[in-house]
Amino acid sequence: MFKDYLELIKFRLTASVVGSALFGYLVAVKVLQTHDFSLLKALGVVLGGFFTVAASNGLNQLIEKEQDSRMKRTSGRPIAMGRIPEGEARLFCLISAFAGFSILWIACNPLSAWLGLISLVLYAFLYTPLKGVTPLSVLVGAFPGALPPLIGWTAGANQLDAMGLTLFGFQFFWQFPHFWSIAWMLHEDYQAAGYWLLPTPHGRSKNSSLQILIYTLLLLAVSLLPISLGMVNYWYLAFAIPLGSLLLFRVLRLHRSLETADARKLMFTTLFYSPLMFIGLLIC
C-alpha cells in the first residue's frame, strides 16, 4: 500500500519539484541577505511544497484514470488498476492539500501559501483536463510548473519582485524543451490516450522542433537576466554558457534529424541543465 501511495504522488517528480522550491528559497537567502538561513522556513518550503505537489499529482491521476488505463506508461498506476479506491485517494488529496497550504502559511508566509494553492488549482483543474483538448495545455501547465522556485523565493523575500519572477521565467521556459522532448518520445502512447502534446498538429515535424528551438532560445535569454539584476557575478557565465550551448546543440540536433534518439538525449540534457544552473545561482 505504501508503494502505491508513492506512485500516486509520483514521488520522484514530487521530490524534484520540491527541490526547485528549496533552491528558490536558498537563492533568496543568498541574494537578498535580508535574514539568515531559517531552518523553519526551509522545512516549510520542503514539507509544504511536498504535500501540495502530492495533492496535485494525486488529483491528476484521479481525473485521468481512464486515459492512464489506455497508455502503456501509466496503465499500472494505482488508481487506474484499482489498487487505491477513488474515495480514499480523494480524501488523501484533500488532507495533503490542506497540510501543504497550512505549513506554507505558518512556516513561511501567506503569499507562499497562496502561490502553492494557485499552483495546485492550475495543474489539477485547468492543465489536466485541457490535455485532451488542445496542445496549448502545455503552455497552461508551464505556469504551475514554474511556481515552485517562486514559492521558495517568496518564502525568503516575503514579496514578489523582479528577481523572483526571473526564477519563475527560467523554470517556465525550461519546461518546453523538457516536456516536448518527452512528448516526442512518447507521441504514440499519448495519442492512444487522446492527448496531443507536441506543439503543432504535424507531430514529429520541423514545425514542432522549431517551436522547441524558439522556446529554448527564450530560456537561454532569461538565464542571463540574473547578471543584469545583480543576483550573481560574472562567474555565473561559467555555468550559463557551456550548459546553454550543450542544450542548444541538443535542440539543433533534434531539429535536424527529427529522431526519437535525439529527443531522448535532449530530455536527459534538460534533467541536469536546470539543477546545475540553480547551483550556479547559489555559488556565483
Buried (B, 14 or more C-beta within 10 A) or exposed (E): EEEBBBBBBBBEEBBBBBBBBBBBBBBBBBBBEEEEEBEEBBBBBBBBBBBBBBBBBBBBBBBBBEBBBBBEEBBEBBBBBEBBEEEEBEEBBEEBBEBBBBBBBEBBBEBBBBBBBBBBBBBBBBBBEBBBEEBEBBBBBBBBBBBBBBBBBBBBBBEBBEBBBBBBBBBBBBBBBBBBBBBBBBBEBBBBBEBBBBBBEEBBBEEBBBBBBBBBBBBBEBBBBBBEEEBBEEEBBEBBEEBBEEBBEBBBBBBEEBEBEBBBBBBEBBEEBBEEBBEBBBEB
